[in-house]
Amino acid sequence: MVGKDLFFLGTSLEALRSFPDNARREAGHQLHLVQLGETPDDWRPMTSVGQGVYEIRIHTATEHRVLYVSKHKEGIYVLHAFEKKARLTRQSDINLAKERFKALNAARRAVAKG
């Protein structure tokens, strides 16, 4: 089974590539599960970013997060990837993901209008 394509918005791919090796491998594995229509091992909805946005939680020596949208038939959109340094997600990370989510939705609406 091939699964959905992955699309990285903004600097999300570079951010994911900057994760330590073990966190990067785990993030890749979890995203592959999502591509195949399966559920990541540790996730939660991120309604603070938008409806349909989910967070993959990566637990290694440090915490990492990958925020994505998978509801679109053409693929999975990775909005943001970051190291989590405190219990609560930084507002700047939420705001960046919100901006990318809004831009994604606007671009999809523009394409739909023709």
Backbone as a printed PyTorch tensor [residue, N CA C, xyz], in Angstrom:
tensor([[[  0.8350,  -1.1820,   0.0000],
         [  0.0000,   0.0000,   0.0000],
         [  0.8830,   1.2500,   0.0000]],

        [[  0.6220,   2.1590,  -0.9170],
         [  1.4600,   3.3380,  -1.0790],
         [  1.1030,   4.4200,  -0.0660]],

        [[ -0.1480,   4.7580,   0.0820],
         [ -0.5590,   5.7830,   1.0280],
         [ -0.5280,   7.1670,   0.4320]],

        [[ -0.8400,   8.1390,   1.2650],
         [ -0.9030,   9.5420,   0.8500],
         [  0.4930,  10.1550,   0.7770]],

        [[  0.5930,  11.1920,  -0.0580],
         [  1.8320,  11.9610,  -0.1410],
         [  1.9820,  12.8500,   1.0830]],

        [[  3.2160,  13.2210,   1.3810],
         [  3.5190,  14.1770,   2.4470],
         [  3.8800,  15.5140,   1.8230]],

        [[  3.3310,  16.5910,   2.3680],
         [  3.6580,  17.9450,   1.9490],
         [  4.1120,  18.7100,   3.1860]],

        [[  5.2940,  19.2940,   3.1140],
         [  5.8530,  20.0460,   4.2440],
         [  5.6670,  21.5340,   3.9730]],

        [[  5.0170,  22.2270,   4.8870],
         [  4.7580,  23.6510,   4.7190],
         [  5.8160,  24.4730,   5.4460]],

        [[  6.1690,  25.6060,   4.8470],
         [  7.1490,  26.4970,   5.4620],
         [  8.4740,  25.7830,   5.6910]],

        [[  8.9910,  25.9050,   6.8820],
         [ 10.2780,  25.3050,   7.2410],
         [ 10.1130,  23.9880,   8.0070]],

        [[  8.9390,  23.3780,   7.9090],
         [  8.6850,  22.1760,   8.7050],
         [  9.6270,  21.0220,   8.3550]],

        [[  9.9940,  20.8710,   7.0880],
         [ 10.9150,  19.7940,   6.7160],
         [ 12.3080,  20.0570,   7.3040]],

        [[ 12.7770,  21.2900,   7.2010],
         [ 14.0860,  21.6210,   7.7690],
         [ 14.0750,  21.4260,   9.2890]],

        [[ 12.9770,  21.8080,   9.9110],
         [ 12.8720,  21.6360,  11.3690],
         [ 12.9150,  20.1630,  11.7370]],

        [[ 12.1990,  19.3270,  10.9830],
         [ 12.1920,  17.8970,  11.2570],
         [ 13.5780,  17.2980,  11.0320]],

        [[ 14.2500,  17.7530,   9.9970],
         [ 15.6090,  17.2660,   9.7250],
         [ 16.6030,  17.6730,  10.8040]],

        [[ 16.2830,  18.7110,  11.5680],
         [ 17.1840,  19.1590,  12.6330],
         [ 16.9990,  18.3580,  13.9250]],

        [[ 15.9880,  17.4920,  13.9890],
         [ 15.7990,  16.6460,  15.1730],
         [ 17.0060,  15.7250,  15.3260]],

        [[ 17.3290,  15.3130,  16.5480],
         [ 18.3660,  14.2790,  16.7330],
         [ 17.9670,  13.0090,  15.9620]],

        [[ 18.9500,  12.1880,  15.6070],
         [ 18.7060,  11.0070,  14.7710],
         [ 17.5380,  10.1450,  15.2460]],

        [[ 17.5140,   9.8030,  16.5250],
         [ 16.4650,   8.9000,  17.0060],
         [ 15.0850,   9.5570,  16.9380]],

        [[ 14.9810,  10.8380,  17.2270],
         [ 13.7010,  11.5480,  17.1450],
         [ 13.2770,  11.6990,  15.6860]],

        [[ 14.2230,  11.9520,  14.7910],
         [ 13.9180,  12.0830,  13.3640],
         [ 13.4080,  10.7580,  12.7990]],

        [[ 14.0570,   9.6550,  13.1730],
         [ 13.6060,   8.3340,  12.7060],
         [ 12.1960,   8.0310,  13.2110]],

        [[ 11.9610,   8.3350,  14.4830],
         [ 10.6440,   8.0840,  15.0700],
         [  9.5720,   8.9480,  14.4070]],

        [[  9.8810,  10.2040,  14.1560],
         [  8.9350,  11.0950,  13.4750],
         [  8.6200,  10.5530,  12.0810]],

        [[  9.6490,  10.0950,  11.3680],
         [  9.4320,   9.5110,  10.0390],
         [  8.5460,   8.2880,  10.0950]],

        [[  8.7750,   7.4340,  11.0760],
         [  7.9550,   6.2270,  11.2370],
         [  6.4990,   6.5960,  11.5210]],

        [[  6.2960,   7.5370,  12.4270],
         [  4.9390,   7.9390,  12.7880],
         [  4.2150,   8.6010,  11.6090]],

        [[  4.9200,   9.4320,  10.8500],
         [  4.3120,  10.0370,   9.6640],
         [  3.9820,   8.9810,   8.6180]],

        [[  4.8240,   7.9610,   8.5120],
         [  4.5400,   6.8670,   7.5740],
         [  3.2460,   6.1370,   7.9710]],

        [[  3.0570,   5.9320,   9.2610],
         [  1.8030,   5.3260,   9.7200],
         [  0.6140,   6.1710,   9.2880]],

        [[  0.7150,   7.4760,   9.4410],
         [ -0.3700,   8.3720,   9.0340],
         [ -0.5960,   8.2690,   7.5300]],

        [[  0.4860,   8.2110,   6.7480],
         [  0.3600,   8.0710,   5.2980],
         [ -0.4260,   6.8200,   4.9170]],

        [[ -0.2730,   5.7690,   5.6960],
         [ -0.9510,   4.5100,   5.4240],
         [ -2.3610,   4.4660,   5.9900]],

        [[ -2.7980,   5.5660,   6.6050],
         [ -4.1390,   5.6250,   7.1620],
         [ -4.2440,   5.0730,   8.5660]],

        [[ -3.1130,   4.8320,   9.1950],
         [ -3.0910,   4.2920,  10.5560],
         [ -2.9230,   5.4310,  11.5620]],

        [[ -3.0800,   5.0920,  12.8130],
         [ -2.9670,   6.0710,  13.8960],
         [ -1.5500,   6.0530,  14.4630]],

        [[ -0.9530,   7.2430,  14.6710],
         [  0.3720,   7.2740,  15.3080],
         [  0.3040,   6.6790,  16.7080]],

        [[  1.4560,   6.2860,  17.2350],
         [  1.4990,   5.6680,  18.5660],
         [  1.0800,   6.6300,  19.6710]],

        [[  1.4770,   7.8880,  19.5920],
         [  1.1300,   8.8760,  20.6150],
         [  0.7660,  10.1750,  19.9130]],

        [[ -0.4710,  10.5670,  20.0230],
         [ -0.9730,  11.7460,  19.3190],
         [ -2.0960,  12.3900,  20.1220]],

        [[ -2.4610,  13.5820,  19.6920],
         [ -3.6470,  14.2360,  20.2360],
         [ -4.1150,  15.2910,  19.2420]],

        [[ -5.3980,  15.6120,  19.2810],
         [ -5.8900,  16.6970,  18.4180],
         [ -5.3520,  18.0420,  18.9160]],

        [[ -5.0680,  18.9320,  17.9970],
         [ -4.5850,  20.2730,  18.3400],
         [ -5.6320,  21.3030,  17.9040]],

        [[ -6.7660,  21.2950,  18.5950],
         [ -7.8500,  22.2150,  18.2580],
         [ -7.4490,  23.6660,  18.4790]],

        [[ -6.4110,  23.9060,  19.2800],
         [ -5.9230,  25.2740,  19.4600],
         [ -5.3210,  25.8210,  18.1640]],

        [[ -4.9200,  24.9240,  17.2580],
         [ -4.3990,  25.3290,  15.9520],
         [ -5.5320,  25.3700,  14.9410]],

        [[ -6.3810,  24.3350,  14.9330],
         [ -7.4980,  24.2970,  13.9980],
         [ -8.1460,  22.9350,  13.9630]],

        [[ -9.3520,  22.8960,  13.4420],
         [-10.0970,  21.6550,  13.3110],
         [ -9.3970,  20.7250,  12.3210]],

        [[ -9.1060,  19.4990,  12.7540],
         [ -8.4460,  18.5310,  11.8910],
         [ -6.9340,  18.5190,  11.9990]],

        [[ -6.3770,  19.3380,  12.9070],
         [ -4.9270,  19.3660,  13.1140],
         [ -4.5910,  18.4270,  14.2690]],

        [[ -3.5570,  17.6200,  14.0610],
         [ -3.1220,  16.6580,  15.0700],
         [ -1.6500,  16.8580,  15.3870]],

        [[ -1.2880,  16.3840,  16.5840],
         [  0.0810,  16.4690,  17.0650],
         [  0.6060,  15.0570,  17.2940]],

        [[  1.7400,  14.7480,  16.6840],
         [  2.4550,  13.5050,  16.9880],
         [  3.4460,  13.8470,  18.0900]],

        [[  3.4620,  13.0320,  19.1250],
         [  4.3690,  13.2390,  20.2550],
         [  5.5340,  12.2650,  20.1490]],

        [[  6.7410,  12.8040,  20.1330],
         [  7.9540,  12.0040,  20.0330],
         [  8.6760,  12.0950,  21.3740]],

        [[  8.8440,  10.9490,  22.0260],
         [  9.4850,  10.9150,  23.3430],
         [ 10.8660,  10.2600,  23.2270]],

        [[ 11.9000,  11.0730,  23.3040],
         [ 13.2770,  10.5730,  23.3570],
         [ 13.9230,  11.2920,  24.5450]],

        [[ 15.1990,  11.5380,  24.5070],
         [ 15.8410,  12.2760,  25.5990],
         [ 15.2170,  13.6660,  25.7380]],

        [[ 14.7740,  14.2130,  24.6230],
         [ 14.0170,  15.4720,  24.6190],
         [ 12.6860,  15.2190,  23.9180]],

        [[ 11.7350,  16.0730,  24.1590],
         [ 10.4200,  15.9430,  23.5480],
         [ 10.3850,  16.6920,  22.2210]],

        [[  9.7550,  16.0680,  21.2220],
         [  9.5670,  16.7010,  19.9170],
         [  8.1180,  16.5290,  19.4940]],

        [[  7.6490,  17.4450,  18.6770],
         [  6.2790,  17.4110,  18.2010],
         [  6.2410,  17.6600,  16.7070]],

        [[  5.2720,  17.0240,  16.0340],
         [  5.0100,  17.2430,  14.6180],
         [  3.5180,  17.5140,  14.4960]],

        [[  3.1610,  18.6770,  13.9490],
         [  1.7630,  19.0420,  13.7660],
         [  1.3960,  18.8480,  12.2990]],

        [[  0.2670,  18.1920,  12.0620],
         [ -0.1040,  17.8540,  10.6990],
         [ -1.6140,  17.8440,  10.5070]],

        [[ -2.0180,  17.8480,   9.2200],
         [ -3.4100,  17.7230,   8.8090],
         [ -3.4620,  16.5580,   7.8280]],

        [[ -4.3710,  15.6190,   8.0570],
         [ -4.4300,  14.4440,   7.1720],
         [ -5.7870,  14.2630,   6.4960]],

        [[ -6.7030,  15.1990,   6.6420],
         [ -8.0690,  15.0180,   6.1560],
         [ -8.2410,  15.2450,   4.6560]],

        [[ -7.2320,  15.7520,   3.9840],
         [ -7.3560,  16.0460,   2.5600],
         [ -6.9280,  14.8430,   1.7260]],

        [[ -7.6990,  14.5600,   0.6730],
         [ -7.4540,  13.3490,  -0.1200],
         [ -6.1000,  13.3460,  -0.8210]],

        [[ -5.5690,  14.5370,  -1.1320],
         [ -4.3100,  14.5920,  -1.8770],
         [ -3.0830,  14.3060,  -1.0230]],

        [[ -3.2110,  14.4030,   0.2940],
         [ -2.0550,  14.0830,   1.1050],
         [ -2.1130,  14.6320,   2.5170]],

        [[ -1.0160,  14.4420,   3.2180],
         [ -0.8470,  14.9020,   4.5920],
         [  0.0230,  16.1540,   4.5440]],

        [[ -0.4280,  17.1910,   5.2170],
         [  0.3030,  18.4490,   5.2850],
         [  0.9490,  18.5760,   6.6550]],

        [[  2.2690,  18.6490,   6.6760],
         [  3.0000,  18.8590,   7.9220],
         [  3.1190,  20.3710,   8.1070]],

        [[  2.4780,  20.8720,   9.1640],
         [  2.4340,  22.3050,   9.4130],
         [  3.6700,  22.8080,  10.1500]],

        [[  4.1450,  22.0000,  11.1120],
         [  5.2240,  22.4840,  11.9730],
         [  5.8670,  21.2890,  12.6800]],

        [[  7.1460,  21.3890,  12.9590],
         [  7.8800,  20.3850,  13.7350],
         [  8.8130,  21.1580,  14.6630]],

        [[  8.8650,  20.7380,  15.9290],
         [  9.6460,  21.5000,  16.8920],
         [ 10.0000,  20.6640,  18.1120]],

        [[ 11.0220,  21.1440,  18.8340],
         [ 11.3920,  20.5620,  20.1180],
         [ 10.5530,  21.2340,  21.1870]],

        [[  9.9900,  20.4330,  22.0520],
         [  9.1590,  20.9650,  23.1290],
         [  9.9930,  21.0190,  24.4030]],

        [[ 10.1300,  22.2160,  24.9680],
         [ 11.0220,  22.3990,  26.1100],
         [ 10.2860,  22.5940,  27.4290]],

        [[  8.9730,  22.7840,  27.3790],
         [  8.1880,  23.0010,  28.6000],
         [  6.9230,  22.1380,  28.5260]],

        [[  6.2150,  22.0450,  29.6310],
         [  4.9990,  21.2350,  29.6690],
         [  3.9700,  21.7350,  28.6650]],

        [[  3.7910,  23.0410,  28.6090],
         [  2.8430,  23.6290,  27.6680],
         [  3.5450,  23.9820,  26.3650]],

        [[  2.8320,  23.8140,  25.2610],
         [  3.3740,  24.1930,  23.9600],
         [  3.4860,  25.7140,  23.8970]],

        [[  4.6320,  26.1990,  23.4340],
         [  4.8370,  27.6510,  23.3300],
         [  3.7930,  28.2720,  22.4100]],

        [[  3.3260,  29.4340,  22.7790],
         [  2.3390,  30.1400,  21.9590],
         [  2.8990,  30.4420,  20.5740]],

        [[  4.1880,  30.7090,  20.4730],
         [  4.7890,  30.9920,  19.1640],
         [  4.6940,  29.7790,  18.2390]],

        [[  4.8180,  28.5660,  18.7750],
         [  4.6650,  27.3610,  17.9530],
         [  3.2140,  27.1850,  17.5060]],

        [[  2.2840,  27.4520,  18.4050],
         [  0.8600,  27.3640,  18.0470],
         [  0.5260,  28.4070,  16.9820]],

        [[  1.0050,  29.6260,  17.1660],
         [  0.7150,  30.6970,  16.2040],
         [  1.2840,  30.3990,  14.8250]],

        [[  2.5010,  29.8650,  14.7770],
         [  3.1070,  29.5220,  13.4850],
         [  2.2890,  28.4410,  12.7830]],

        [[  1.8930,  27.4120,  13.5120],
         [  1.0740,  26.3510,  12.9200],
         [ -0.2750,  26.8980,  12.4630]],

        [[ -0.8700,  27.8020,  13.2400],
         [ -2.1480,  28.4270,  12.8540],
         [ -2.0100,  29.1930,  11.5430]],

        [[ -0.9320,  29.9720,  11.4210],
         [ -0.6940,  30.7460,  10.2020],
         [ -0.5790,  29.8230,   8.9910]],

        [[  0.1680,  28.7460,   9.1400],
         [  0.3460,  27.8120,   8.0240],
         [ -0.9610,  27.0860,   7.6960]],

        [[ -1.7470,  26.7640,   8.7200],
         [ -3.0370,  26.1140,   8.5150],
         [ -3.9900,  27.0510,   7.7710]],

        [[ -4.0200,  28.3200,   8.1500],
         [ -4.8620,  29.3040,   7.4650],
         [ -4.4270,  29.4640,   6.0160]],

        [[ -3.1310,  29.5480,   5.7860],
         [ -2.6070,  29.7020,   4.4270],
         [ -2.9470,  28.4750,   3.5810]],

        [[ -2.8350,  27.2810,   4.1650],
         [ -3.1960,  26.0510,   3.4620],
         [ -4.6630,  26.0810,   3.0530]],

        [[ -5.5330,  26.4340,   3.9800],
         [ -6.9660,  26.4720,   3.6850],
         [ -7.2900,  27.5190,   2.6250]],

        [[ -6.6460,  28.6730,   2.6860],
         [ -6.8650,  29.7260,   1.6900],
         [ -6.4120,  29.2540,   0.3030]],

        [[ -5.2640,  28.6060,   0.2400],
         [ -4.7490,  28.1100,  -1.0440],
         [ -5.6630,  27.0330,  -1.6230]],

        [[ -6.1760,  26.1610,  -0.7760],
         [ -7.0840,  25.1050,  -1.2570],
         [ -8.3960,  25.7010,  -1.7610]],

        [[ -8.8860,  26.7360,  -1.0730],
         [-10.1240,  27.4120,  -1.5300],
         [ -9.8970,  28.0890,  -2.8860]],

        [[ -8.7340,  28.7380,  -3.0450],
         [ -8.4210,  29.4300,  -4.3010],
         [ -8.3560,  28.4310,  -5.4570]],

        [[ -7.7630,  27.2720,  -5.2280],
         [ -7.6670,  26.2420,  -6.2710],
         [ -9.0640,  25.7190,  -6.6020]],

        [[ -9.8930,  25.5320,  -5.6010],
         [-11.2510,  25.0080,  -5.8130],
         [-12.0960,  25.9640,  -6.6410]],

        [[-11.8580,  27.2850,  -6.4750],
         [-12.6010,  28.2890,  -7.2420],
         [-12.1460,  28.3450,  -8.6960]],

        [[-10.9160,  27.8860,  -8.9180],
         [-10.4040,  27.8770, -10.2790],
         [ -9.6810,  29.0800, -10.5670]]])
